[in-house]
Amino acid sequence: MAPRGFHGAHRDQQVKGKFFMNDYLVQANGLKKYFGNVHAVDGVDLNIKSGEIYGLVGSDGAGKTTTIRLLVGALRPDQGDITICGYDLHKQVELARSTIGYLSQRFSMYEDLTVLENIRFFAEIRGLSSTEWLPRSMEILEFVGLDKFIDRRAGQLSGGMKQKLGLASALVTRPRLLLLDEPTTGVDPVTRQDFWQLVIKLVSQPIAHNTENAKRNTQQEGVSVIISTPYMDEASRCHRIGFMKAGKIITEGTPSNLRAQLAGRILELRGTPLQILRHTAHADKDVEDVAAFGDKLHVRVRADKAELIMKRLPEEIRSAGGVLTELRAIPSTLEDVFIALSESDHD
Amino acid sequence: MTEPVITVENLTRRFGDFVAVDHINFEVNAGEVIGYLGPNGSGKTTTIRMLLGLLEPTEGRATVLGFDAFRQTEEVRKRVGYMSQKFAIYDDLTVRENLTFYGGVYGITDKARIQHTVELVGLKGHESTLTKSLSTGWRQRLSLGIALVHEPKLLFLDEPTSGVDPTARRAFWDLIYELAAGGVTILVTTHYMDEAEYCERVGVMRDGKLLAMDTPTNLKKSIIKGDVWEVYAHPLEHGVDILSGLQGVDRVGLAGDHLRVISSGVQKEAMQKLLNREKIQVDKIERGEPTLEDVFLALAR
């Protein structure tokens, strides 16, 4: 399973496997996947470096999950190729897959088995020998903070602990690439915070290797994470984000880069009645979008028009019979960017 | 002034020794959109079950639309709608068939009412679509329709937009605001900050206690007393421990490529100096905006 002990026919691949370090951990070129007439993934390129957390965001049906399933090898692309840790996912399936850990939105575990038994099960189906799985499982359970609960039945775990068990199961083969498909849907904020601290820790300092494993991997190896999510607070924790629409990645960048696209173009309005404020803002020709957030409005304006609008809007609201109590430019959020990109025409 | 739609006084519920809801008090007025925020097990659902009259309070009382929630359950139930993610919609029925079925539960047989509901939630033209072929966002609209078919005055929404993207969420909330403008009172239970941001007032639950209830803006102002800083530095991981020890720093979190520092009053220069001394390279330190997640974590820890 592991990339060692290959000779002869596999020599070239082994060499390739060694030198990809200078390159990208994940490379996907021109990925296409069609389901009948639906172009679920329609020309996706990905270049992910070691140590990177990459977020795939986009609307329902934009192609996020299909992309993840192509990267796991659960689906075969109609076109394009995928290289993971230097291994071609289709020509060197076993080698490539041995470097991948995968946690889906609905990961399964055996509720009647204990934490340790669950991990053992996942370790053994991934081909870890009986001498390997125990020390490694303990290492990982300690990393996710479940080492004190190894004898507890999975069914008795809290939601947060179940999720950590899912993560531990995905990590037991010590993957270089961790694929997370909407992992925190249905999880409370404290648990989510903990989960993210683990993911970030994983890429910034991969789990310490014990002696036996250190022999196998002479080099300190970095880990990459690809995560799909509909939540922008989650996307903001990624190093880089790819925004998907209609099967394509239409924009890619760091959270700060993406937010900078709308710099100075979001205004916050407060006042009463909110309906009048809303209609008035909407009627302004330089306003692109108005969104209500409880007791305030967020208004997206055309580039370079913020100052003009801030001058004329108070008067427009007054003559419409509204009372404006606050008007200020605010930093754009990823949610603003998401909505602007969703509305944009990229075809 | 009309009387509040919900009045909760010292509402308490014990299960054996466990206090699920612990002497909570709040009022909700007509047309308000209230968020009820807390992690699993914090007492959100127990509160809602008492408001719906499904569970008897151990102490205190809840009045809903002028009726005692537990003693006048029938009156309450007729006037209240409830939408939950876990609620069963029949996958093999069409949109209209689902609405007709659930309308029947409330004794509604008026076809015009069903059609009105379809239009209200923006599913016109999809009346004959099978539920299983709806996207997540549209399914949620149908769930809302089912909760609205008997024209309730009070609507409970349980994580209504969980798992949907910002565009679908915004469309959903536009509907909610329309209902509120029409006088319907809305109470949203959620553990998603994204959802809570849309509410006019948000109550924060933790271990059965209502820790705070106010507008998102006021919560941010009153709970996060100092500045929020975004620190871009490397190595990042090390920076967490170092900054956590600094006076005036309340919490440091890793946020991908930077650190988020929640402070009760720490200056940029102090952080810069300390990080430099510990041989951490600082690229930039910027002021950030407090979020409801910061508020929540500040109250929760």
Interface residues (C-beta under 8 A of the other chain):
Chain A: I53 V57 G58 S59 D60 G61 S158 G159 E182 T185 G186 V187 D188 P189 V190 T191 Q193 W196 Q197 I200 K201 S204 Q205 P230 Y231 M232 D233 S236 R237 C238 H239 T254 P255 Q275 A291 A292 F293 G294 D295 K296 I330 P331 E335 F338 I339 S342 E343
Chain B: V33 G38 P39 N40 G41 S135 T136 G137 S162 G163 V164 D165 P166 T167 A168 R170 W173 D174 Y177 A181 H191 Y192 M193 D194 E197 Y198 C199 E200 R201 T215 P216 T217 P235 L236 E237 G253 L254 A255 G256 D257 E289 T291 E293 F296 L297 A300
